[in-house]
């Protein structure tokens, strides 16, 4: 049988240190031993090299054996029963005797394997009374502690009392996972780390992920010699995931880091909040130190106590802050009434508009107008800023305590290092912005954070200097709290509602003025109609009568040029009468309120043909009418529609060619001219006249549009515009197509009548 170790010997350098595979080191710390067995077969596939030091059996006698052959049948049953209980709920470490040696055994799952870690059992037992006393002391801490930080100090003191470590720190992460020593308990003769910050690189990403999975990490002696894990040499690249184990070996870089700060042993307890790593209880000892599994449980209980209170304390502190904020918000909501935009001038000057989110300045931007209060940038700077913010987020709010990251082009940090920006969805160019000026901070770091790792003659190592390193933080404001964000958002929504109501009021006022103007205009149009019907037509009739009288006087022989002028005058008067009649017809369409009725289009077409009998005969023409449907419509308008279209075909008939007009129908369904799922009757009028170029198929329906001169073809240029308007009044539309010298085709689309 050939076996091999699985020690990970990958070289770690400056480019890959944050990807170091610390979960598969292939080795363990020597204060216990480890075996890994297959879940389905219970065959031992992995074994640490120090097993013989604990139970007197060498690794070669363990690997590939069934679990019971190494620990005994009774212990195998206990281990399987323990695994079953773990799956159901939390269970304490298992105590077993192997070869007459007592061990505390922790068991964890790792892919298709189970891992059993054996540590020498202690005679120490944690009695229920100890749990009770711990809980009672914690309740006392809760009642005495007025803040989260004071509670953390109490937990640090209690944890140090339980474990005996030289230093216990409560280590809190910021949003970037830089750490701060938030609370501390220590020996009197060592320096304090309280308030010191450490960069996120001190605890890299993969380490933080392991802290989330395995909530307790013990390093007994930083000078330990790693014990390799062995397995059968039956496959390349075999490894064992030790993420959840207690004995897992430590990254060489972290060992060096602990050497550099002079620490001999550590215990780390994860503080989880909402499935995120809030912080750590970090215990340091300046010489090797082992604590039993029961002491670890007691220490871990302190972590559970603390995490149960973190959210409560943070909410309580936020509540104290929000009380004053809420008071300011309520006052502003009562004061906010907008009779016009100028009322914003006074609103932005109210002191509560700033205290509702603890800002230094505010600006309400309405198009080009800016209303400001407090300490704000110039109007031109605000306009540029708003333009930049709209590019970043056209419709969503923007919250930043470091505006220079979003808007690096201009330094306005004295007035706008941090902003709350709320665009108003109902008005694209309206928004409100709160400003906070720069808060210059001095941060104490435990060593230069930019030198987390250094390269020396031995290769890569963590920094050696932990001397106090002060950093001046510029160009950012205090962070915006949840209470401030809520208050600002609530007021922004209130302002938006008021501006929307103001906009509606202004639009209603404009509409009212336009409505009154429209009434006056309609009244004037009615007068024009009356004038057109009577006053304009009457002089035209007299002109025609006088012209006819002059031409009919036989006794008075008029010169030929005079006769020609009188004839032209008579023709112009006739054309003017037609134009006035067509304009009146078009205006009637706009105000028509007749009730629709059922109309048989075939009957209407035949009536029009009878009316135009003389014109048809003059063109030696023929109108063929196929079966046409019934529609809902206004009878006289449909009659006018057919009259205009048939007359139009007759007018533009080719010379010496009999005019032939065909009127047919079809049913069209689906999407037509922008209508979706609509059925239409299509009435097609096709002639063999002079036609027209298809580029004019849209423009011929415009008022006064003519494709030919008045001398060629008489008309007002309103006829087809009337047809289009009639079709629109009937919820339909008209289309035209033509080909010069071939003819024209007009299609009328009427909505199908509902049964």
Secondary structure, DSSP 8 states (H G I E B T S, - for coil): --EEE--------TTTGGG--GGG-SEE-TTEEEEEEETTT-BEEEEETTHHHHHS--GGGTTTSBHHHHH-HHHHHHHHHHHHHHHHS----EEEEETTEEEEEEEEEETTEEEEEEEE--S----HHHHHHHHHHHHHHHHH--SHHHHHHHHHHHHHHHH--SEEEEEEE-TT--EEEEEEEE-TTS---TT-EE-GGGG-HHHHHHHHH-SEEEES-TT---EEEEEESSSTT-----TT-SSB---HHHHHHHHHTT--EEEEEEEEETTEEEEEEEEEESS-----HHHHHHHHHHHHHHHHHHHHHHHHHHHHHHHHHHHHHHHHHHH---SSGGGHHHHTT-THHHHTTT-SEEEEEETTEEEEEES---HHHHHHHHHHHHHH-SSS-EEES-HHHH-TTS--HHHHSEEEEEE-TTSTTEEEEEEE----EEEEEES-GGGSEEEETTEEEE----SEEEEEE-S------HHHHHHHHHHHHHHHHHHHHHHHHHHHHHHHHHHHHHHHHHHHHHHHHHIIIIIIHHHHHHHHHHHHHHHH-SSS---HHHHHHHHHHHHHHHHHHHHHHHHHHHHHHHH-----EEEEHHHHHHHHHHHTHHHHHHTT-EEEE----EEEE-HHHHHHHHHHHHHHHHHT--TTS--EEEEEEEEE-S-BTTB-S--EEEEEEEE-S----GGGTTGGGSTT--SS-TTTS---S-HHHHHHHHHHHTT-EEEEEEETTTEEEEEEEEE----
